[in-house]
Amino acid sequence: MVQSTLEHITSTDVKVYVVWEPIRLWDREGAAKNDQALVSDARARHFWARSLELARRFQHPLGLTTEPAWDVYLLYAADATWPNDNVPAPSDFMHQLSGRLPDDKLLDGPELTRRVMKLVDQRRESEPLAGPRR
């Protein structure tokens, strides 16, 4: 799904960070390396997290109370800041955690593409136009 979304977005401003975590008992670093082919876009960087610390840190910003954040697709504007090593709420997100997060944010490929493009367009609109040099 992410790979097909990236195929529809040509902007080099888009950066993708894929974090693989040991959510299930059988999740291992070697399996995560094999699964990197699922998101093979050159803009994607893959990381293996040895623990669930990062997933737990995203719980609160997403509104999860009893489980770590996983199978989530977090979208941040280019100017997002991460003050004091705190995890900020994303500009938008989608998920595959049916019944635990809002249904209007359930993962849908074309909708994910639209939401990413909305952030890209907002960035373009906020950039100053280059004027003539004197």
HELIX and SHEET records of a PDB file:
HELIX    1   1 VAL A    2  GLU A    7  1                                   6    
HELIX    2   2 GLU A   29  ASP A   35  1                                   7    
HELIX    3   3 GLN A   36  VAL A   39  5                                   4    
HELIX    4   4 GLU A   53  ARG A   57  1                                   5    
HELIX    5   5 GLN A   59  LEU A   62  1                                   4    
HELIX    6   6 PRO A   83  ASP A   85  5                                   3    
HELIX    7   7 ASP A  103  LYS A  105  5                                   3    
HELIX    8   8 GLY A  109  SER A  126  1                                  18    
SHEET    1   A 2 VAL A  16  TRP A  20  0                                        
SHEET    2   A 2 ALA A  44  TRP A  48  1                                        
SHEET    1   B 2 VAL A  72  LEU A  75  0                                        
SHEET    2   B 2 ASP A  92  HIS A  95 -1                                        
END                                                                             
